[in-house]
Amino acid sequence: MMTRGTQAVILLAVTFASAAAISLAPPIPQDPAYHRFADTRPVGMVPNGWNVLSNLAFLLVGGYGVLKALRMPAGPTTGLIESRERWPYALFFAGVALTGVSSAYYHWAPDTSRLFWDRLPMTIGFMAFLAAVVSERIGVTAGLLLLGPLVAAGAGSVVFWRAGELEEAGDLRPYALVQFLPALLILLMLWLGPARYTGGGYLLVVLGIYAVAKLFEALDGAIFSLGHWLSGHTLKHLAVALAAGWVVHALETRHAMAVEEQT
């Protein structure tokens, strides 16, 4: 079995290699067309109605997840063996809930200044979830020690982009790294690290749903043109909320691997 030290070295090597690779790429400016979404229909008094209202899913799932993470008793037969494991999950779900507010704010009147607030809580969610998986696959102490720096790095990527935008030199490379590197590292940890809980395959489901959500986002107009019911971006919101809901489901149904072995 691979030692934790070896696992950590591999993960750090992949992280540094990814950061080096993206630093060699040319700067990625914010596309002005990003703010032009396919579905701009109002719903009642709400402009861009479904892109705004679909954020309620984030608020509901995130709020429920925060309560679940904070109130779940710790023990081998619950979804958290140690009580301190709850903090990355609580922060992850808080990021999801805050995304519901900030994304609704952005979609009400999309522009670059509002997009900053849309992206900021998303990076909190990405990095807190990565810290949660590190806790389970590498070590609880390692995950908790990384939680603060990871969240700071995620938020910093958005601050870096916004500061550049104010100087008309916005660069999305760090934000792109924060969006996609956690998924790669989680896949590696599934391969490298022994499972601490049953149902570890939920991570593949979460990553799969997130991949589908990004596809919905890319096909925003094409999906809307099929019947003018919902746009790809609205479906993206619902899919990401479903992925967060699947994390809640995992916490509610899993237990320690040692319990599985005894039954």
Buried (B, 14 or more C-beta within 10 A) or exposed (E): EEEBEEBBEBBEEBBEEBBEEBEEEEEBBBEEEEBEBBBBBEEEEBBBBBBBBBBEBBBBBBBBBBEBBEEBEEBBEBBBBEEBBBBBBBBBBBBBBBBBBBBBBBBBEBEBEBBBBBBBBBBBBBBBBBBBBBBBBBBBEBBBBBBEEBBBBBBBBBBBBBEBBEEEEBBBBBBBBBBBBBBBBBEBBBEBBEBBBBBBEBBEBBBEBBEBBBBBBEBBBEBBEEEEEBBBBBBBBBBBBBBBBBBBBBBEEBBBBEBBEEE
